[in-house]
Amino acid sequence: MKSKKNRGSCCPPCPIVQEILCGNFNGPLDSTEVWSATAGSYRSGTFQLFNDTFSSGTVTATGDATQPITLSASPGNTDTQSVNSPTSLTITAGVGDSGTYCITLYRSLCNVAPPPLVCDVLAYVTNGGSDTVSVIDTATNTVIATIPVGDQPFGAAITPDGTLVYITNIQGDTVSVIDTMTNTVIATIPVQNAPIGVAITPDGTRAYVSNEASASVSVIDTSINMVIATIPVGGSPFGIAFTPDGTRAYVSNQSGSISVINTATNTVIATIPVGGAPNMIAITPDGTRAYVTIELNDTVVVIDTASNTVIDTIPVGDSPEGIVITPDGTRAYVSNFNSGNVSVIDTMTNTVIDTIPVGSIPRGIAVTPDGSLVYVTNSGSGSVSVIDTTTNTVIATILVGSGPRGIAIGQVCDGT
């Protein structure tokens, strides 16, 4: 079990509140301050900078924090950084450049200085043959906890604040909820038949679960851990992904289509034919494109989210399943479970630029928040391969439980 850090025994914990500030900018801007706070006002924050597709150049942002804020985004891309004790953010943009920024801040309500915030980037791996979840510390690439969950766990998703992980259990028809502070299951939620995929809305308030044998999606309210809606979709739904603004969910149906859900009404507003048993979905940081692995065709199809039409098809390895896009939006990594490798796609040209051998039957795939490492579950090897995205080589192999499948990576902070 992960040890607790900096937690006092005499007093109740200080309440922590989240504040979100978003805005637009238009160049020219020369180190223009868009946010500031007095020292000690906020314990941590996540800063995101998005540069519009039609901008003429790269935009940058800097700011003061325990670790200085340095963001840079080329046209159509996003850069994100999480820091402790932030106090300012300034943006530099040229003529013709525009975009948006979003700041998520965490503040203590106690009138005392908060203890130092300790954060770890952790990977949660579902072991379908062991009925467990392995927790990996990505700083050391070691397993630090093993958590019993339901029957044949498959999918995994972590909330944006890193406090909860949701695990789908195929045979149990349930979702296990893990508290990341204690690495224990705190709730078990009944859903419909054979839950597979799971994704969390960008604001963290909802978890969407695909029920393969029920042709439906269950919507869970994460504040009460109960199902509040059930949405009929196509046959054998599998992967789920959200647009960055959270207004739409894309669900792959292995019957050969993609269902597009309006999350405000929880209704299907479009169905996109793709054929060939689509598996997982990843959406670019700017929300303009969805990349879908097509198992039977050995391809990845690219969907324009504005028109909800397929605009490109990319040949990859044998039986692609998992897919993840790097935080800067420039690369997509695809696990090919019959090839035992990972295809690397350049999202500017939609071509494969590298192929990386990994373990046996690679399935789940996830990237660290800074984009430096990609983790791949090898179902046939009982292991996880760690890829350095700078060199596109495997730098570590971590033994986990039997039949690892899904994986979710997030920043987990302890300091209250």
N, C-alpha and C positions, 0 to 999 in steps of 0.2 A: 504494500500500500504506500502511496506517495506520502511522505512526511509533511506535517503542517509546519509552516515557517512563520516566525514573527507573530504568533497568536498568543495574546496574554491570557492568563487564567483567572485574573481577579475581576475583570470588568466585562460588561457586554460589548460586542463589537460596534464600532462606529458605523452608522448608516452611510452608504455610498450612493450618490445620485449620478445619473448619466445626463449629460447635456450634449445636444447636437446642433451645430451651426453650419449651414451651407449657404453658398452665395455664388454669384456669377462674376466674371471679370472680363474686361475688354482692354486690349492694348491700345496705345503704348503705356506700360507701367514700368517704373524703374525702382525696384525694391520698395514697392508700396505696401504699407502695413495694412492687413485686412483683419487682424485679430491680435489682442494683447491682454495680458492679465498680470497682476502683481505676483511676485514670487511666493510660492506656497499655496496659491489658490487652488491648484489642481494637482492631483497626485499622478495622473497619467493621461495620455490622449493618443488618438489615432488620427493622422492627417492624410488626406487624400486629395490629389491634384489631377484633374482631367483636362486634357487639351483637345479642343474640338477638331474633328476630322478636317475641316476646311481651313484651319490655321496655317499660316505660312512658315512657322518655325517652332522650335522647341521653347516651352515655357518652363520656368524654374520657380521654386519656392524655398525659402530658408526660414529658420526660426531658432529661438533659444529654448533649450531644454537640457536635461542632464546629459543626453547625447544629442548634439546639434541636429536640427531638422534640415535635411537636404533632399529635395524632391526635384525630379526632372522628367518631363513628359513630352515626347514628340507628338506630332499631329495624330489624333485618333487614339492616343494611349493614355493610361492612368499610372500614377506612381503613388505608393502608399507607404507610410512609416509610422510605427508605434514607438512612443517615447515616454519617459518619466519626467514629471515636473515641468511641463511646457509653460512658456510665458509669452511667446509671440510667434506670428507667422507673417512673412512678407512675400509678395509675388512680383516676378519680373516677366514681362511679356512684351513682344515687339508689336509694331503696327500690323494690324490684320489678324493678330492672335486673340483667341477668346477661349473661354472654358468655364469650368466650375471647380469649386473647392468644397470639401466637407470636413468638418472637425468634430470628432466624438471625444468628449471630455469626461473624466471621472473625478468627482469632488467629495471629500469627506464632510459630513455635517457636524462633526465634533469640533469644539473650539480648542483643539490641541493639534500639534503637528502630527500627521499620520506617520506610522512606521514606514520604513523604506519598502517600496513595492518590488517584490521579487517575481519575475516572470520567466516561464519556461515555454519553449515551443515543443508541444507533445504530439505524437501520432497515436491514434487509437485504431487498432487492427482487429477486425472480426475474424475469429477462427471457427469456421463452420463445422469442422470435425471434432472440435474440443468443447463447443458451447461456452467459449470464453472470449474475452477481449484482452489483447496485449497492449500495454501502454509503453511507448518508446520515447525516451528523452532524446530529441534530435541533436542535442549538444554533444552527447557521448555515444549515440547510436546503441544504447543498451535498453533492455526491457526492465522497467522499474516497477511494474505492477501487472498482475493478471486477475481479471475480474470475471467471475461467473455471471452469465446472462441467460437468455432463453434458449430454446431448441433450434439449432442450426442458424446462428446469426449470420447476416449477410451485409446489409448496408450500414453505413455510419455517417453521421453528420454532427458537427459541433456548432453551438450557438456563437454568434459574432463576439460576445463578451467572454467566451471561453469557459463558462461556468457549467454547461450541461452538454452531454453527448447523447444522441438518440441512435439506438441500435434496432434494426429490424430482425425479427426472428421468424424465419420462413415456416418452420414446422409448428411453432408455437402460436402463430397468428397473433403475435404481440409485438410491442415496441418496448424495449428496456431503456430507462432514462438513468444516465450515470452522472453523479455529482463529481466534478473534476477535482474538487478540494479534498475529497476523501477517497475517490476512486471506488465508490460503492453504488449499487443500484438503489435509487430512491423511489422509483415508480415503475410499474409495469402496466402498459396501456393495451387493452384489447382492440384489435382492428379487424379488417376482413381477411380473406383467405390468402395465404402465402405472400406476406409483405416482403418486398425486395428492396426497392430504392427508397431513399429518404433524403430530403433537402430542407434547409431552414431558410425562411424568408430573411432578406437583408436586415430587417429591423429586429429579428430574433423572436417575434411574437407567435409565429406559426411554424409547425413542422408538417410537410406534405409527404405522405407515404404511398407508394404504389403497391397495390394488392394484385399480384400477378394472376391468381386464380379467380378473382372476383371482377376483373376488368374495371377497377375503380381506384380512386385516390382518396385516402382518409386525411382530413385536415385536423391537426392537433393544436389546441391552444396551449402554448408552452407555460403560461402562467398558472394553469390548473391541471395540465397534463391529462386532458380529456379530448376525445374526438368531438368536434363541433360541426363537422360537415362531411359528407361523402359524395364524391363527384364521379359519375359514370364516364369512362374514357374508352379507348379502343381495347382490343384483345391483348391479353398478356402484357400489361404495362410493366416497364422495367426502370429506366433511369428518369431522373427529374432534375431540372435546373431552372433557376430564376433569372430574369433580367435584373440588372443592377438596381433599378428603381423599385423592384418588387411588385410591379403591376401585373406581370405575366409569369406563368409557370409553363415550361415545355416538358411534356411527358412522352417518352418513347414507348410505343406499343409494338411488341414483337410480331404482331399480326401485319405490320408493314406501314405504320403511319406515326405521325407525331400529333398529339393533342395539345392545343394551346389554351390555357386556362386564364380567364380574367380573375385575378385574386380578390378583387373587390366584391364580385358577385359569386365566385366559385362556380362558374359555368364555363363550358368549352365554347370558345368563340371562333376557333378555326381547327381544321384537320388537314395536315400536310402529308400527302402520300410520298413515301420514300422507298418502300419495298425492302426485301432482304433481311428481315429481323433486326431492326435497330436496337442497340443496347444502351449505352450511356450517352449523355449530352453534356457539353460544356459551352458556356456563353462568354464571348469576349468582354473585357472590362468596360468597353464603351457601349455594350448592349446591342450592337448592330448585327452580329452574326452568331448563329448557333452551329456548333460542330457536333455531328452525330456519328457514332460508330455503327456500321452496318455489317453484322456478323457474317451473313451468308454471301455477301458480295465482296468481302475483303476490301472494303472502302470506308472512307469518311465522307459524308455529304455535308455541304455548307448551306445553311439556310439564312436568307436575308430576313431579319426579324421585322423589317418595315412592311414587306410585302408577303411574308410567310410563304416564300417559294424557295425551292432548291436552286442555287446559283452556281454550284461547283461540286465536282465529285473527285476525290483524291484516292488513288490506289495505295493501300498500306499492306500490312502483313496478313497472315492467315488467321481468320476469325478474331477481328478486333473487338475488344470489350470496353475497357476503361479509357477515359480521356480526361486530360486536365490542360488548362491554358495558363501560362505563366502570368504573374501579376501585371507585367508590362504589356501583355497582349501579343507579343511577337512570336511565340512558339506554342504549339500544341503537342503534347506527348500522349501517345496512343499505345496501350498494351495489347499485344496480339497473342492470344492464349494458345493457339496451335503452333505458332512460330517460335515461341520462347524468346520474344524480343519486344523492343519498344521502338515505334516509328516516331521521328521528330519532324513536325510540319512547320515550315515557315508560313505564318499566316498572311504575310504580305503577298506571297506568290502562290500560296496553297499547293506547295510541292513538298515532298519528303526530302529533307536535307541530311538525314542521318538515320542509322538503324543501330540500336544498342542491344547486344545480347544480355539477357537477364536469366532468371531461374526458370523452372518448369511450370507451365500453365500460368503465366502472369495474368492477373485480373484487375484488381483495384489499383488506382493510381492517384496520387495527391502531391501537391507542391507546398513548400514552406512559404510563409508570408513574404519573405524577402526574395523569393524566386530562385534561390541558390541551389536548392536540392529538390529532387523528385523521388518519392518513395513508391515502390511497386510491390504489391503482394504477389507471391509465387505460390499458387494453390497446390501445385504438385511437389514443391520442395519444402513446404513448411517454413518459408523464409520471406524476408523483405529485402529487396535490392535498393540501395541508395545511389542515385545518379547525381553527379556533379554537373549542373547545367552549363557551366563554362566550358568543360571539356567533353561533355556527353559520354562520360565513362562511369562505370560502377566503381564506387570507392569503398563500399562496405556491404556486407550481407549479414542480416540479423535473423537469427532463428527465433521463431514465434511458435504458436500452437499448430494444430493440425488443420490443413485446408484453409489457410487465410484467404479472405475474399475482399471485403470492403476496407476502406481506410479513410480517416478524416484527420486533418492536421489543423491545430490552432494554437494561439497563445493563451496560456493558462497562468493567471497572476494570483499571487498570495501575498498579502501584506496587511490584511485587516486584523 
